[in-house]
Amino acid sequence: MMKLYYLPGACPLASHIVLEWIGKPYETQLMKRDELKQPPYLALNPTGAVPTLVDGDFVLTQSAAILEYLAELNPQTGLMPDDLRERAEVRRWLGFCNADLHRTFALIFGVAYYTDDAEIQEQLITKTAARMVQLFAIVDKQLEGKQWVTGTRSVVDPYLYTLLRWAKAKQLDIADQKNLQAFYQNMEADKGVQAALKAQGLS
Ligand SMILES: N[C@@H](CCC(=O)N[C@@H](CS)C(=O)NCC(=O)O)C(=O)O
């Protein structure tokens, strides 16, 4: 059975929601932060981060790769479209979530990786929060008139939802980004999202 390694509320939540949407049996492994940096886990994921997906003898890391793998393994879900350009759109927004939104967020959550100076940390967090608001505005615009980021439900949506949960926790100033707010409400009402949140002890 597939196994997903996670920290509650962290980026594996996106893959967890996708596993719920797929609806086949799977296992999850709750990790403690210090376990991520110890040899048994580093053998699976040398970055010492979650998610890691283990599918039989196949070990896969990196959120974007895991999300695409899950979707392509389960084409009946339609989470990765058949059409070449529609698939490219999904990858565009997956890249935006992973390499722009998520990576920039890491400057807030992981500020201690970058500097020990408390004043610089504070400045970095303030500047990054402002940049995050600009980046979220790009997705807010994309969501105009749409329920899902690319028009149809895809692996992008649970990733964006996960990032929005962090934005809420860090009180980023995105309350006036109405399309994003509506998207968040829709996702919260989704049964798969609710099941993943419950399983991670977040509801
Ligand atoms: N590029 C990686 C980033 C993974 C990542 O940053 N994971 C975070 C949680 S969202 C983590 O495990 N952080 C713990 C740490 O770095 O110590 C991915 O997309 O999977």
The ligand as an ORCA input file, in Angstrom:
! r2SCAN-3c Opt
* xyz 0 1
  N      10.693     21.223     -2.685
  C      10.177     20.376     -1.663
  C      10.037     21.187     -0.396
  C       9.592     20.363      0.764
  C       9.491     21.195      2.044
  O       9.926     22.356      2.114
  N       8.904     20.590      3.080
  C       8.745     21.255      4.357
  C       7.305     21.230      4.824
  S       6.227     22.128      3.759
  C       9.564     20.521      5.410
  O       9.535     19.307      5.489
  N      10.292     21.278      6.231
  C      11.045     20.724      7.304
  C      12.481     21.125      7.237
  O      12.934     21.620      6.187
  O      13.156     20.904      8.223
  C       8.822     19.812     -2.105
  O       8.146     20.459     -2.897
  O       8.480     18.693     -1.704
*
